[in-house]
Amino acid sequence: MSLVYDKSISKKYGIYFEAVGDLIKPFQKYSLKSGKAAPEGSLGEKPWESGRAGVPLAWSRKTDEVAVDHTDSHTLVIGPTGSKKSRLVAMPLVRILGSAGESMIISDPKAEIYNRTAAYLGKNDYTVFVLNLRSPMHGRRWNPLAIPYDFFLKGEIDKACEFVNDIAENLISAQKSNSDPFWDNSAGSFFFGLVLLLFKYCRDFHKGKEYIHIGNVMELRKRLISETGPGRNPRLWNYAKTDPIISSALIGTVETANDTKAGILSMFDQKMRLFSIQPNLLDMLSGNDIDFDAIGKRPTAVYLIVPDEKTGYHGLVSLFIKQSYEYMIYKAQESDEQDGLHVGTLANRVNYVLDEFSSLPTIGDFPAMITAARSRNIRFNLVIQSKHQLTQRYGDEADTIQTNCNNWIFFTSREIQFLEEISSMCGKTSTDNPKPVLSVSMLQRLDKDAGEALLLCGRAKPCITRLPDIELYDRNAFTRRPVSVRDAETPAFLDFEIPLSEEEKREIEERDAQKREAEKRQEEERIRFLERLSQRSVVDSILGDINQEIPALEQKEQEMGKEKEHGENKV
């Protein structure tokens, strides 16, 4: 028996705690016997529309029921490794939501949640998707460029740019490499411009969607930089400059000083190395099997399996969370009036179950996300190891995240400052010598084996609750759902040749015609010159003969003159 449940403590401090029975009255009950979040037949054809499921709050052994928060409240679960956060909250939460048909997006670092719950969801007619970053060939494909390209094709350029910017932020700029943000920001801008250039190229030259993937972004980087070297013909760059958004994003790299360009490209290549050295990962990200439209309409579960021993893949998980949330908000708004004023909601509630949330790279605008989610029928359930981790990721905004979580389920901690904060939140006795209702020492001694946790729920008093282990939900009868092996496919790559436009063809034809005309004139001039030269040669030949005969004629004339003079003298 834990110190908190000691009878003397209960008698002495009972008035300062919320009675479990009183706390759970307004909440829905989940029966461990029937495995349902509501009496049989009370939910109708679409049980998820009734909002009957949520995070487990307390357990009644007498009725064998678990009180669950079926409202739109967000939940924060706190406890270090080994405190049974997954077994007492995360896994049961997925199980409870699955009984009511609510959709889920689950970050699952060790694949423990998947192994324990996926088969159950499959039996309940769920569409189950697995993105397996631990073993990319086991699971489904997800192309992060697919959604923004669809917006681009529909002419919603602003929306496409928003999604592409989110990708750049999560893959390039989220984790700063050094104290100078210039290089990360410049590499992110370069990535942004390359993606939009890929979109423009495929749209203008009628290339299929199979060419829209990160592999072609890296190929485009090689081609663009090689063409803009000294003495090269920058046809691709000239094509890119016809779009002002693309030009402004790329010009800071393409037309900057060589040393600066080399630094930006080095940073870009460093961030993209993960994809260049992992062919199976690139294959997984080159196609798209995830039906994002279905998540907000019918029971769907997406498991994000990521290696917990290294953080290189965590940026992709953060990107998926951000992109799926943004798209869900878009679909919710689309379902309502199209005047930009009304806030729409999803038909089927979507629950984010984010295990090891504070280990993921910072998700841009997350404090705003968690604030706006409730009105769109979206809930967040955040599982963290410590407040220090959360503060490291989100700085001062960590308080905003905590504040927006109506439920806190605390297991234990070794952070003295955080323990003092929680102790202060639980209040003090109203005696002459006030003492903490729950001291720091008591907070560290909640009974792990009994499933004890401190529950801070809304405006209620603190409550020491007990939660059942996942074993009591499935009665040890769970089965594993294997993850199918996907056939490898070679991504389709582009050569990024720029075909000549009709205007360019006319210009080339005109230049060729002018060149041919000039060559013709030159040839005619050459012929005339040769003719003149030939005529001059004939005259010169005749004159040469005459010049050769003149001395002989003069000599003959002289001889004839002498003969005549001799004859006259003789006479």
C-alpha positions, 0 to 999 in steps of 0.5 A: 500500500502506498503512502498516499493511501495510508488511512491516516493520510486519508483521514487527515487530508481527505477534504483536500482530495477529489473523491474518485467517485465524484470525479468520474460521474460526468464521464463516460464509462468503458466496460472491461468486461464487454470491451465497449465504451457504451451500452450495447445498441446505444451508439447507433450506426456511427458510434464515433459521432457520439463522442463516447471514448477518451483517455482513461481517468479512473478504474472501479474494481467493483463495476470493472469499469474505467471512467474515460474523458469523452470530452474534447479535452487534451491530455498530458501524461508525465513519467520517465522511462519504465513508469508504465505510461504506455501500459496504463494510458497509451495502449488502453487509450488506443483500445478504448478509442477503437471500441468507439470508432474514433480515428487515431494518429499514433507515434509509436517509437518501439512498435509496442502500441502497434503490436498490442492494439493493431489486430484489435482495430483490424477486427473493428473494421478500422483502416490501418496504415503503418509508416515504418521508419525502422524498416521502410519496406515493411508498411505503407508509402507516404509522399510528403510532397503529394498534398502540396502538389495537389493544391498546386495543380488546383491553382491554390498556390498559397496553400501549396506554398504553406505546405512546402514551407512546413516541409522545409521547416521540418526537414531543413530548418527545424534543428539548427546545425550551428549558432548562425541560422543563416546557413540553415535558413538559406538551405531551407529557402533553397529546398523550398524553391527546388520543390516549387520548381519541380512542381512547375516543371511537372505541370508545364511539361505534363509529367505524371505525379510519380515524378513528384518526390524528394529524389527528384528534388535532389536531382534538380539540385544537381542539374541546376547547379551544374548548369549555372557554372562558368561558361554554361548555358543556364536554360533551367535557371532561365526557366526558373526565373520566369516565376517570381516566387521560385526565383526569389527562393533560389537566387540567394544560392544560385547567384551568390558568391562561390564561397557562400554558395558552397556553404549553403549547398553543403548544409543542404546536402547534409540535411538531405543525406538521410535520403541519399544513403537510404534507398528503401526510405526514398522508395517509401517517400516516393509514393502515397498510400495514405488516404488523408481524406478518410481519417476525418470521415471514418475509423482510421488508424495511422501508426508512426513507427520510428527507431527510438535509439536514434533521432535521424528519422524523428523529423519525418514524424514531426512533419507527418503530424504537422502536415496531417493536422494542417490538412485536417484543418483544411478539410474541416474548414472546407466542409463549412461555408466557404466565406473564410469566417465559419469554423468547420469540424471533422465528421469523425474525431481525430485523436493524436496519441503522441508517445515520447512527444518531447523527443520529437523535433519541434513542431512549428506552431504547435502551441497554436495547433493545440489551441485551435484543435478542440473546435475542429474535433481534434484531440491531442494526447501528449506523453512526455518523460519530463518537463525539462524535455518539453521546455528544451523543445518549445522554450517558453511556449511549453507553458502554453502547451501544458496550460491547454491540456485539461487533464494531467496524469502524473506518474513520477519524476525526479525533477525537483523544480517540477515536483515542487510546481505540481505540489504547489498546484495541489494546494496546502492545508488550511490549518494553522501550520499549512503543509502541502497536500501532496509533498514532493516526497509523496509525489515520488512514491506513487505505487507503480505496481498498483497503477497509481497516478496523480490526476489533475482534471479541469477545475477539480481537486487533485485526485489519486487514481488507479489505472488498470494495466493493458492486460486487463483490457485484452485479458491476455488474448491479444494477437499480433498483426504482421506488417506486410512487406512492400514490393520495392519500386524504383522511383521515376527520375527526370532529366530536367531538359527544357523543351524549346518553346514555340517562340524560341523555335521561331527565333532559332529558325529566324537565326538559322535563316539569317545565317543561311542567307549570310552564308549564301551572300558570302558564297556569291561574293566569293564566286564573283571574286574568283571570276574577277580574279580569273579575268584579271589573270587572262589580261595579265597573261596577255600583257605578260606575253606582250611584255615578253615580245616587245624586246624581240620586236624592238630588236628586230626593228633595230635590225631592220633599221640597220639593214635599211641604213646599210642599203642606202649607204651601199647605193 
